[in-house]
Every structure is written in C-alpha cells, then in structure tokens.
Amino acid sequence: METIPFNKPWLTGKESDYISQSLQLGKTCGNGKFTHLCEDFFEKKLGARKCLLTTSCTDALEMCAMLAGIEPGDEVIVPSYTFVSTALAFARQGATIVFADSSTTHPDIDTQQLEALITPHTKAIVPIHYAGVACDMDAILEVANRHNLWVIEDAAQAIDSFYKGRPLGTLGHLAAFSFHETKNIQCGEGGLLVINDEKLVKRAEVLWEKGTNRAEFFRGEVNKYGWVDTGSSFLPAEYVAAFLWAQIEEIEQIQQKRKALWERYNNGLKDIKGLLLPFIPAYATNNAHAFYIVCSSLEERTALIAYLKENNIHAVFHYLSLHKSPYAVQRNWDKASLPQADRYTDCLLRLPLFYELTTEEVDYICHTIRTFYHSRP
C-alpha cells in the first residue's frame, strides 16, 4: 500500500477560480476584494475590533511584539514547548525570553508556575493554544491583570476553537493565527493579526503598511500619506487572500470531517496501557487541529515511529524544547528545569490528520498502533 502521509493540503476546488478573479480585478498587491472578504469574515466570527491578514503567523506575532512596545530589557514569558516563532517575534525586539513549562496533562503552559516567573522587567505573557485546545485563560488573565502585563495569544493552531464559549484569539490584547498548509484552513503560507483593543487599531494599520498611514489615505481620512512609524511589508498578495477565501467558505465542512476523524482516533486508541491521548479540559473545545499521543519514553516513541514507517504510516514528533536550543543556551535563557516541556519533546507523537484521510486509514493506523503495544513486554 502507499504510505499514508502525515499531512496533505486539501483544495476545495474554488481556489484557482478565485485566484483568477483576483488577477482579472487588476489588483494583485493585496488589500483588495478578497483581503477585505477574509478580514470581514474573521472580524464577525471572532467579534474582534480589527483583523489584518499577514503573510504568516510569524509576521502577525512580530506585529504583536511591535504593538506591545517590546524593547531591550523587557522580559516575555513564553512556553518552551512551542514553535520558534512564538519566542522569535519578541527576541527580535530585544526581549529576554523567560521560558515556562507545560502542564502535566497537556502541552499548554502551566499556569500554576506563572507567578514565580514574573519580575519587575516582565512585559508580556504569550500562551500558545496547543493543538487548538485552550489554555486556562482565566488564570493567565488574572496574573496578567494583577501585574499589568500584555497577553498575546499564539492561536496558530486554534481556528474555530473556544474557551468557555469565547473564541480563542479574543481573550488577550492581541492574537495571531496561522494559515500554513498544515492548518485546518490554509493558503500555503498566511496569517492573521487579531486586535482586541481599539487603541491599537490605528498603529497596527501603520505597521502593516510599511510604517505609513496609507490605510487612512485610502479611506479618505487624510489627503496624503507618508512615513510615520516603524513597520514592514506584512500584507499578503491578493491572490493569497483569494486562495484563503475558498477555504473559509468551506470551513464548516472541513471542521465536521476533521472532528469525525479525531473522534475515530480517540475511540480506536483508548485503553492502551501506558499511552496518553489528548486531554480536553472542561473549559475548552476541540477544533481537531491535531491528534497526538504521548508515549512513555523517547525509546518507545522512536520504536513506534519506526514500526509505523514499516507499515507505511508517516507519523512525526513535534517541537524541541526551546530552552535547550543553541540560541537560547547562547543567551543564558536555559536556566530553568522544565521537565514537562522535555517530556513532550521526547514522547509526543502526532498522527496523520487531514481532510482526505479516510476512516479506513484511521482504523488501520489505530490497529497498527495497538499491534505495536500488544507486542511489547
């Protein structure tokens, strides 16, 4: 049989039509019809003050760092078990990254340890909603409010997921989503900045438009525009937004299928001794971004990956603890012992999950994993 890939980007069939429309409209540089359609959709869906499409989630996080006024001497609390962009966006502004450990039950940040990480130099907390499952945002916001800190949600994986009924990405001051090809809806590379504080909207538009007040000019609010602040070229091309709009139109269908596959995995793998499945707290919902298992050791995970490969299944591990990365070690950011981040680094394994995955393939993967564990002492 052919190998079951870890991921396969799904096309709705409308992407090329909308890209063609964007080209025929004669505006390819961005901030046109399809950009506005995407941004309006998310503003309504999330109830956000403003949403701005970006070329990536990394860019959206960099805008967050700029909007929060991060500068050298500031400390930013970031989970160690995350993608490098979560920390990089703030390190680029000169911040010292203070790494937090994960929870024992889930890769999300351990909120019980937050208080001990705060110093007079702390400026922001950046939680990541791992696999689209919400962090304990009440606990994070309580600490942040008490210490007057920014809360910036790394919601890269969290489209269409909620915390106590509120969409993820709307609980902090700012948030960043990803539309990378591995995400539930995608455009190859793309992101979204979510602004929940009205006071930040005007400056966000300036940063987005290379430090100019061009957005105000096009709205007729000023009679000319110029260079007024820092910024960069964060705006994606219009044909990228056209591609994304095709995906957005099918988001309900995509989510229904992914959730069904996730549940099939969960039912097919439960009760395997020593194997941990994803934990969904009562305050969170599951957007079926990923299905992962947590093995009991690095040796076990390595053996399972090899066994799955022998049986034509491509499963992959995820992040490497950032506090142990060469960059962090060089800057003496590796002071803390973070055992849970290291545990997920060594033991977490992601299974194939994509729209075109069949129920028969999920059953085969589950059967193969069960066979592996039944054959072990």
C-alpha positions, 0 to 999 in steps of 0.5 A: 500500500502507499504510505499514508502521509502525515499531512496533505493540503486539501483544495476545495476546488474554488481556489484557482477560480478565485485566484483568477478573479483576483488577477482579472480585478487588476489588483494583485498587491493585496488589500483588495476584494478578497483581503477585505472578504477574509478580514470581514469574515474573521472580524464577525466570527471572532467579534474582534475590533480589527483583523489584518491578514499577514503573510504568516503567523510569524509576521502577525506575532512580530506585529504583536511584539511591535504593538506591545512596545517590546524593547531591550530589557523587557522580559516575555514569558513564553512556553518552551514547548512551542514553535520558534516563532512564538519566542522569535517575534519578541527576541527580535525586539530585544526581549529576554525570553523567560521560558515556562513549562507545560502542564502535566496533562497537556502541552499548554503552559502551566499556569500554576508556575506563572507567578514565580516567573514574573519580575519587575522587567516582565512585559508580556505573557504569550500562551500558545493554544496547543493543538487548538485546545485552550489554555486556562485563560482565566488564570493567565488573565488574572496574573496578567491583570494583577501585574499589568502585563500584555497577553498575546495569544499564539492561536496558530493552531486554534481556528474555530476553537473556544474557551468557555464559549469565547473564541480563542484569539479574543481573550488577550490584547492581541492574537495571531493565527496561522494559515500554513498548509498544515492548518485546518484552513490554509493558503500555503503560507498566511496569517492573521493579526487579531486586535482586541483593543481599539487603541491599537487599531490605528498603529497596527494599520501603520505597521502593516503598511510599511510604517505609513498611514496609507490605510487612512489615505485610502479611506479618505481620512487624510489627503496624503500619506507618508512615513510615520512609524516603524513597520514592514511589508506584512500584507499578503498578495491578493491572490493569497487572500483569494486562495484563503477565501475558498477555504473559509467558505468551506470551513464548516465542512472541513471542521465536521470531517476533521472532528469525525476523524479525531473522534475515530482516533480517540475511540480506536486508541483508548485503553492502551496501557501506558499511552496518553491521548489528548486531554480536553479540559472542561473549559475548552473545545476541540477544533481537531487541529491535531491528534497526538499521543504521548508515549512513555519514553523517547525509546518507545516513541522512536520504536513506534515511529519506526514500526509505523514507517514499516507499515507505511504510516508517516507519523512525526514528533513535534517541537524541541524544547526551546530552552535547550536550543543553541540560541537560547543556551547562547543567551543564558535563557536555559536556566530553568528545569522544565521537565514537562516541556522535555517530556513532550519533546521526547514522547509526543507523537502526532498522527496523520490528520487531514481532510482526505484521510479516510476512516479506513486509514484511521482504523488501520493506523489505530490497529497498527498502533495497538499491534505495536503495544500488544507486542511489547513486554 
